[in-house]
Amino acid sequence: MRWNGQELGVEQQGTLPGLARLNNLVRSVRTPDFAGVVFHEVLAKSALNRVPGQSYVPFGWTINPYRGCSHACVYCFARPTHEYLDLDPGDDFDRQLIVKVNVADVLRRELARASWRHDPVALGTNTDPYQRAEGRYALMPGIIEALAGSGTPFSVLTKGTLLRRDLPVLAAAREHVPVDLAMSIAVYDDELQRSIEPGTPSTAARLATVTAVREAGFDCTVFLMPVLPYLTDTRAHLDEALRRIAESGATSVVYSALHLRGSVKPWFFAWLAREHPELVPRYRAMFPGAAAYSPKEYREWLGARIRPLLRAHRLERGREDVVTGGVRSSAGDARARDVPGPRGARAVPSRSRRSASPGEPSEQALAGLEAAAPSMLF
């Protein structure tokens, strides 16, 4: 690769308009190892993102080292965040990736501020920190070390098997702060998984990563979400999914039904029309007009179907963070008791809003992340 002639603040040939106007764009990179993908390397102005919540949980914190995601999950709720840079939420989200190359250095400065309260920080609640780009840029070890070194608890939710690379770093961090890990595995039909999540590791590879996490001494929650109506909500599919999750050694399961917010909906429906046209009328009925969530009756039905299967496979139902949408930090209970955590750290309150019906996604978490989307960019 050639790096000569690429200067900070200079518009790069081929860079899309929204990115070309930025004064923190370092360069735009194409490499044969990532065919069809462009990496737009930027110097981040901030690393910690404050996500608004409700009065009893006023906010949460997240870190997003990447924007856009080569996992290319058709249903990904983060797609609309690309629109803030004049990038489309469809193909551009999958192929035009923003990389905050200095994120660890910026994070260390932010964590060193006297005002930092050592609240838990969530990674992987917007775009995946262990997508394929992490194999090239290796931003996560520096982030993990910065958080642990400052006494800040954190959690990671990912679909990426690259998590295994950092298990020694995470184990070292666990000596200083609570560390919570979760793997997102929604689909247990290989053909469907390759169609709707074309850039992700296989289901088997992710389940093997859950096992590796457990062997490293961590608990590991599996996010069985979204459950796709008429595709992955049959008793047979759910039973097989939970059987394999239990065999992997996972400690708990979080589940929710599909939701389609904003510009995610047309992208998803375009995929559905190509791959499963017979289901389009049913989905139109479930998601009429601007409706983002499956009907309450469906969510109740789904919960009634899953709960007995969880019991049969001796799996606990996990807890989603009501603000960030990630795995709930184990540091939260200490904060609720007003007990200082490591190095005086305090975690967010343990009180959480129960879903209106079993299996309902956290609307508060999605709304908060949507409101914080512009600040998450840089």
C-alpha positions in Angstrom: 0.0 0.0 0.0 1.1 3.6 -0.7 0.8 6.2 2.0 2.8 9.0 0.4 1.0 12.2 -0.5 -1.8 11.7 2.0 -2.0 14.6 4.4 -4.2 15.5 7.3 -7.1 17.7 6.3 -6.6 17.1 2.6 -9.6 15.9 0.6 -8.8 12.4 -0.8 -9.7 11.4 -4.3 -12.6 9.1 -4.2 -13.7 10.1 -0.7 -17.4 10.5 -0.4 -18.7 14.1 0.1 -19.7 13.9 3.8 -16.2 12.6 4.8 -14.3 14.9 2.5 -15.5 17.9 4.5 -14.0 16.7 7.7 -10.8 18.2 9.0 -9.9 15.1 11.0 -9.8 12.7 8.1 -6.3 11.3 7.8 -6.7 9.1 4.7 -9.0 6.7 2.9 -7.6 3.2 2.4 -8.4 0.3 0.1 -6.6 -3.0 0.5 -6.9 -6.3 -1.4 -7.4 -8.1 1.9 -10.8 -6.3 2.2 -12.2 -6.4 -1.3 -14.8 -3.7 -1.9 -14.3 -2.1 1.5 -12.9 1.4 2.1 -11.4 2.4 5.5 -11.7 6.1 6.3 -9.1 6.7 9.0 -10.0 9.7 11.3 -8.5 11.3 14.4 -11.3 11.0 17.0 -12.1 14.1 19.0 -13.7 12.0 21.8 -13.9 8.3 22.7 -16.6 8.2 25.4 -20.2 8.7 24.2 -22.8 9.7 26.7 -26.1 7.9 25.9 -29.2 9.6 27.4 -31.5 7.5 29.6 -34.4 8.1 32.0 -34.5 9.7 35.4 -33.5 6.7 37.4 -30.8 5.7 35.0 -29.9 9.1 33.6 -27.3 8.0 31.1 -24.8 5.3 30.0 -21.5 5.4 28.3 -20.3 3.6 25.2 -17.2 3.5 23.0 -17.4 2.9 19.2 -13.9 2.5 17.7 -15.5 1.9 14.3 -18.5 3.3 12.4 -20.2 1.1 9.9 -19.7 -2.7 10.0 -18.6 -5.3 7.5 -20.7 -7.9 9.2 -23.4 -6.5 6.9 -26.3 -7.7 9.0 -29.4 -6.7 7.0 -31.4 -5.9 10.2 -28.7 -3.9 12.0 -30.4 -1.0 13.8 -27.2 1.2 13.6 -27.4 1.6 9.9 -29.1 5.1 10.0 -26.0 6.5 11.8 -24.2 6.6 8.5 -26.6 9.2 7.2 -24.9 11.8 9.3 -21.9 11.8 6.9 -24.0 11.7 3.7 -23.4 7.9 3.5 -26.2 5.6 2.7 -27.4 3.2 5.5 -27.4 0.3 3.1 -24.3 -0.7 1.1 -22.2 2.2 2.4 -22.7 1.0 6.0 -21.3 -2.4 5.0 -18.4 -1.0 2.9 -17.5 2.5 3.9 -16.0 2.1 7.4 -14.8 4.9 9.7 -11.8 3.9 11.8 -10.9 6.1 14.9 -7.2 5.3 14.7 -6.3 7.3 17.9 -9.3 6.2 20.0 -7.2 4.6 22.8 -5.0 7.7 23.3 -8.1 9.9 23.4 -9.8 7.5 25.8 -6.8 7.6 28.2 -7.1 11.4 28.4 -10.8 11.3 29.0 -10.5 8.7 31.7 -7.8 10.7 33.5 -10.1 13.7 34.0 -11.1 14.5 37.6 -14.7 14.6 36.6 -14.8 10.9 35.4 -16.9 8.9 37.8 -15.8 5.4 36.6 -19.3 4.4 35.4 -19.4 1.2 33.4 -18.7 1.5 29.7 -20.3 -0.6 27.0 -18.6 -1.7 23.8 -20.4 -3.3 20.9 -23.8 -1.7 21.4 -23.8 0.2 18.1 -21.2 -1.2 15.7 -19.1 -4.3 16.4 -15.6 -3.6 17.9 -14.5 -7.1 16.8 -15.6 -6.9 13.2 -12.9 -7.9 10.6 -11.3 -4.4 10.6 -10.1 -5.0 14.1 -7.8 -7.7 12.8 -6.1 -4.9 10.8 -6.2 -2.0 13.3 -6.0 -3.8 16.7 -7.7 -0.9 18.6 -9.3 -3.0 21.3 -6.2 -4.0 23.4 -5.4 -0.3 23.9 -9.0 0.4 24.8 -9.2 -2.5 27.3 -6.0 -1.5 29.0 -7.0 2.1 29.3 -10.3 1.2 30.9 -8.8 -1.3 33.3 -5.9 1.0 34.2 -8.3 3.8 35.1 -10.5 1.5 37.3 -13.5 1.6 34.8 -15.7 -1.4 34.6 -16.8 -2.4 31.0 -18.7 -4.9 28.9 -18.3 -6.2 25.4 -21.0 -7.4 23.1 -19.8 -8.9 19.8 -20.4 -11.2 16.9 -16.7 -11.4 16.2 -14.5 -14.4 16.9 -11.6 -12.0 17.2 -12.6 -11.7 20.8 -10.6 -14.8 21.4 -7.4 -13.0 20.5 -7.9 -10.6 23.4 -8.9 -13.1 26.1 -5.5 -12.8 27.8 -5.8 -9.0 27.8 -9.4 -9.2 29.2 -8.3 -11.7 31.9 -5.6 -9.2 33.0 -8.2 -6.4 33.0 -10.5 -8.6 35.2 -7.9 -8.4 37.9 -8.7 -4.7 38.3 -12.3 -4.1 37.2 -15.5 -6.1 36.5 -15.5 -7.3 32.8 -18.7 -8.6 31.3 -18.8 -10.5 27.9 -21.6 -11.4 25.5 -21.8 -13.0 22.1 -24.6 -12.1 19.6 -25.8 -15.2 17.8 -29.3 -14.8 16.3 -29.6 -17.4 13.5 -29.0 -21.2 13.8 -29.7 -22.1 10.1 -26.4 -21.9 8.2 -28.0 -20.9 4.8 -30.2 -18.2 6.4 -27.2 -16.9 8.5 -25.0 -16.5 5.4 -27.8 -14.7 3.6 -28.9 -12.2 6.3 -25.5 -11.8 8.1 -23.0 -12.3 5.2 -20.0 -10.8 6.8 -20.2 -12.5 10.2 -18.3 -15.6 11.4 -20.4 -18.7 11.3 -22.8 -19.7 14.1 -20.5 -22.6 14.9 -17.5 -20.4 15.2 -19.3 -18.0 17.5 -20.5 -20.8 19.7 -16.9 -22.0 19.9 -15.9 -18.5 21.0 -18.5 -18.7 23.8 -16.8 -21.9 24.9 -13.4 -20.3 24.8 -14.7 -17.4 26.9 -16.1 -19.8 29.5 -12.8 -21.7 29.6 -11.0 -18.5 30.2 -13.1 -18.1 33.4 -15.7 -15.5 32.3 -19.4 -15.7 32.3 -20.8 -15.3 28.8 -24.3 -14.2 27.8 -25.7 -15.0 24.3 -27.9 -12.4 22.7 -30.5 -14.4 20.7 -31.7 -11.4 18.9 -33.4 -10.5 16.8 -35.8 -13.4 16.5 -37.1 -13.2 12.9 -40.9 -13.8 12.5 -41.6 -16.8 10.3 -37.9 -17.5 9.9 -36.3 -18.2 13.3 -39.3 -18.3 15.6 -40.4 -21.8 15.1 -40.3 -24.1 18.1 -37.8 -26.3 16.3 -35.4 -23.5 15.5 -35.6 -22.0 19.0 -35.1 -25.4 20.7 -32.1 -26.2 18.5 -30.7 -22.7 19.2 -31.0 -23.0 22.9 -29.6 -26.6 22.9 -26.5 -25.4 21.1 -26.2 -22.4 23.3 -26.4 -24.6 26.4 -23.8 -27.0 25.0 -21.4 -24.0 24.4 -21.5 -23.3 28.1 -23.2 -20.0 28.0 -24.4 -18.7 31.3 -27.5 -16.8 30.2 -29.6 -15.7 27.2 -31.1 -12.4 26.2 -33.7 -12.4 23.4 -36.0 -10.0 21.6 -38.1 -9.8 18.5 -37.1 -8.0 15.3 -37.5 -4.2 15.2 -37.0 -2.1 12.1 -36.3 1.6 12.8 -36.1 4.3 10.1 -34.0 3.5 7.1 -33.3 -0.1 8.3 -36.9 -1.0 7.2 -36.6 -0.5 3.4 -33.1 -2.2 3.4 -34.6 -5.2 5.2 -37.7 -5.4 3.0 -35.5 -5.3 -0.1 -33.6 -8.3 1.2 -36.9 -10.0 2.2 -38.4 -9.5 -1.3 -35.3 -11.1 -2.9 -34.9 -14.0 -0.5 -38.3 -14.7 0.9 -40.9 -12.9 -1.2 -43.7 -15.1 0.1 -43.2 -13.4 3.5 -43.5 -9.8 2.4 -47.3 -9.5 3.0 -46.9 -11.0 6.5 -44.1 -8.6 7.4 -46.1 -5.6 5.9 -48.9 -6.5 8.2 -46.6 -6.8 11.2 -44.7 -3.5 10.4 -47.3 -1.2 8.8 -46.4 2.3 7.9 -43.7 3.7 10.2 -44.2 1.0 12.9 -40.8 0.0 14.1 -41.7 -2.8 16.6 -43.5 -6.1 16.1 -46.9 -6.1 17.7 -47.2 -6.5 21.4 -49.2 -9.7 20.9 -46.4 -11.2 18.9 -43.8 -10.3 21.6 -46.0 -11.9 24.2 -46.4 -15.0 22.1 -42.7 -15.2 21.5 -41.9 -14.9 25.2 -44.4 -17.7 26.0 -42.7 -19.9 23.5 -39.1 -19.2 24.6 -39.5 -19.3 28.4 -40.3 -23.1 28.7 -37.4 -23.8 26.3 -35.0 -21.8 28.5 -36.1 -23.8 31.5 -35.8 -27.1 29.6 -32.2 -26.3 28.6 -31.4 -24.9 32.1 -30.5 -21.5 30.8 -31.0 -18.3 32.7 -32.6 -15.2 31.1 -29.9 -12.6 31.0 -30.3 -8.9 31.6 -29.9 -6.2 29.0 -28.6 -2.8 30.0 -31.7 -0.5 29.7 -29.8 2.5 28.5 -27.0 1.2 26.2 -28.7 -2.0 25.0 -25.6 -4.1 25.8 -25.0 -6.8 28.4 -25.7 -5.4 31.9 -22.6 -4.7 33.8 -22.0 -6.8 37.0 -20.7 -3.6 38.6 -24.3 -2.2 38.7 -25.3 -4.0 41.8 -22.4 -2.5 43.8 -23.5 1.0 42.7 -27.0 0.3 43.7 -25.8 -0.4 47.2 -23.7 2.7 47.0 -20.6 0.6 47.5 -17.4 2.0 45.8 -16.0 -0.3 43.2 -12.3 -0.7 42.3 -10.2 2.3 42.9 -13.2 4.2 44.1 -15.2 3.4 40.9 -18.9 3.4 41.1 -21.2 1.6 38.7 -24.7 2.6 37.3 -27.8 1.8 39.4 -29.1 -1.7 39.3 -32.7 -0.8 39.0 -34.0 -1.6 35.5 -37.2 -1.1 33.6 -38.8 -4.4 32.9 -40.0 -4.8 29.3 -43.7 -4.3 28.7 -43.9 -7.9 27.6 -41.5 -10.8 27.6 -39.0 -10.7 24.8 -39.7 -7.0 24.0 -36.6 -5.1 23.0 -35.5 -2.1 25.0 -37.1 0.9 23.3 -35.3 3.2 25.7 -31.9 1.8 24.7 -32.6 2.2 21.0 -34.0 5.7 21.4 -31.0 6.7 23.5 -28.5 5.4 21.0 -30.3 7.1 18.2 -30.3 10.4 20.0 -26.6 10.1 20.7 -25.7 9.0 17.1 -24.1 12.3 16.0 -21.7 12.5 18.9 -20.7 8.9 18.4 -19.2 9.7 15.1 -16.1 11.6 16.2 
